[in-house]
Amino acid sequence: MKVKPFGETGWLIEPADCRPSGLAAAIRQLGRSDIEDVVASYETVAVFGPIAEDAIQKVLADAILNGEVSGEHKLIQVPVCYELGLDWPQLAGESSREDWIAAHLSLAYDCFAVGFQPGFAYLGYLPDEIAQTTRLSSPRTAVPVGSVAIAGRQTAVYPSASPGGWNLIGRTPLTLVDVDDDFFPIAAGDRVQFYRIDDAEFARLEGVRL
């Protein structure tokens, strides 16, 4: 693994043979008092706290020896009503829309990171046939809550209404975030599988927590 200083009290680690989320979980499980926070992202893990260089090497050795670093986390299923997607006219015609939807449904996506807004999970990677979309040239000032979107090689769900520039292909009726109640069910390392619902099911599930 590559290890280098990260800020005043942190270390940035590039795992060699394991998923970042798995390594991060194993480090957390050590329960060391000098580890204040552990954050996994696409290819790295950041460890924060007053940890000396020799100590971080021991942290990594102990994590690999004692922890589960495969990164096998929970699978989360999210319903999507694709009929509510706002950007289908620009993305796919009537004849190819079902192919796009089938492609989007064909994989379970890794959550690489959470950011941009509370609970916004960056999920990837999209199948090649729908991975060529670019962000909107002019972002929307307001994206409806629950919008399922794609851009580049990634997909995501907007957990709250906000500006945004991704292509909207559907909506989920579920509540994915409650900041006041500290409800953030999707974390880095989890996997997300979408499944299709119709308008009636959307209405029935609207507002239900994930």
N, C-alpha and C positions, 0 to 999 in steps of 0.2 A: 504494500500500500504506500501511496505517496502522502506525506504529512507535511504541512507547512503552516507557519503562523497566520492567524486570521484575526485582524484587529488587535486590540490591546490585551484581551484575555480569552482568546479563542484559538482553535486549531481547525484547519480545513483538511479533510481526509478524502482521498480518492480510492475507493475500494478496488481491489484487483479481481477477486473471484466471487463476489457476493453482491446482492442488491443493496444500494444505500439504505433503503428502508429497513432491511433485515439487520444490517450492522447497527443502525441507530437504535433499534429496539433492543438489541443485545447490550449496547452500552448503557441504556437506561436501566436495564435489569440489574446492573452491577450495584446500583444504589449508593454510589460514592457521594460523599458530602461536598467534594470539591467540584462536582459537575452540576452546573446551574441550569443548563439547557442543552438539548441535542436536537438538531434540525436536519432532516434528510431532504435532498432535492434530486434533480435528474441524475447526476453522476457523482455527487459529493455528499459528505456528511460534515456538518459544522458542530463542534463541541465547544461549549462556552463554560468558563470558570477559571479559577486560579490554579491551573494545572501546569506543572513544569514539563520540559521536553521529555525527560526520562519517564515521568509519570504517564504521559499520554501514550507512550509506547507500551507501558504495562496495561493501560486501559484497553488498548486494542488487542493485546495478546490474551487478556482475561476474557474479553468479549467473544473472541473467536473460540476460545477453549470452552467456555461455560455457557455461551448463549446460542440461540437459534438464529443463524444469520441468513437463512434462505429467503427471508422476506415474505413468507406465506401469511397473508393477512386475510381479513374477512372479505367475502364477496357481497357486494351491495347491489340490489336490483332496483332500478329506477324506471317507472312507467313513463312513456312518451306518447303524446298525441301528435303525430306528424302532420295532421291536417291543419294544425295551428302554426305551422312554420311560415314566416313572413317572406323568406327569400327564395322560395322555390322557383319563381319566374326567372330569376337570374341564374340559378344553379342547374336546374334540370327541367326539361319539358315534361308534358304529361306521359309520354311514352317511356321515359327513362327514370321518372321519379321513384317508381317502385324498386328499381335496381339500386338506386342510391340508398333508399331506406333499408333494403335487405343488407347492403354492405355495412351500413352503420350498426345494424343489429347483430352482425355476424361475429363480433369479438367482445371479449371482456377486456376493459381498458385499465391499465395501471394508473393510479393516482401518483403523479410525480411530485407535485407540490401543491400547496394551497396559498393563494394570495390574491392580489388585485383588489378584492373586497373580501370581507369575512366569509369564509366557507366556499370561495370560488376554487374548485378543484380542477387542476390541469390534467387532463386524461389523454392517454395515447397508447399506441399510435394508431391513427386511422388506416384502414385498408388503402392500398395504393390507388384504387380506382376512384376514391373520393378525397384523396389527400392533396389535391392540387389547388384548392380554393385559397384565394388571398383575402385579407381583411377588406372591409368596405373602404372605398376611397374617402368617404365622408362618414365618420361614425355617427350612429344614432345618439341623440341627446337622452333618450329614455328607452331602455330595453325592458319588456315586460318581465315580471318576476317569474322564475321557473323556465325561462326560455332555454332550450337546448340548442347549442351552437357548434359550428365547426370553423376552423381556420388553420391553414397549413396542414400539419400532420396531427393536430389535436382536436379534441372535442371537450365541451364543458357545459355546465348548467349555471345560469345566472341565478344565484340564491336570493337575490333581492333586486328590485328595480334600480337601474343605474344606466349611465351612458355606456356605450360599447360598440365595437366595430367588427364583431364576428358575424358570420352568416347564420341566420336563425332558421332551423329546420323543424322545430317542434316545440312543445312545452310539456313540462311535467306538472301535475296538479299538487304534488307533495310539497310540504314545507321542509326545506333542507337546512335552514339555519334559524336559530332563535338566540340572538346576541344576549338579550336580557337574562335568558335562562341557561346561558353557556352551553347551548345545544349545537354541536358541530359533529355530525355523525360520520363524515368522510374525512379521512386523514391520509397523509402521504403513506404509500405502501399498500393501501386498500385497493381492491379491484372493483370496477363498476360495470355492470351489465345492464343495458337498456332492454326494455320489452315494450311492445306496441299496445296501445289502448285506443278506443274510439271516443267520440265526444261525450257519450253517455257515461262512460267510465271515468272520464276526466271530471265531469260534474260531480259524480259520486265521491271521488277521492279528494276533491279540491280542499286544501287546507289541512289535510291529514299529515302528521309528521312522518318523515322517512323512517 
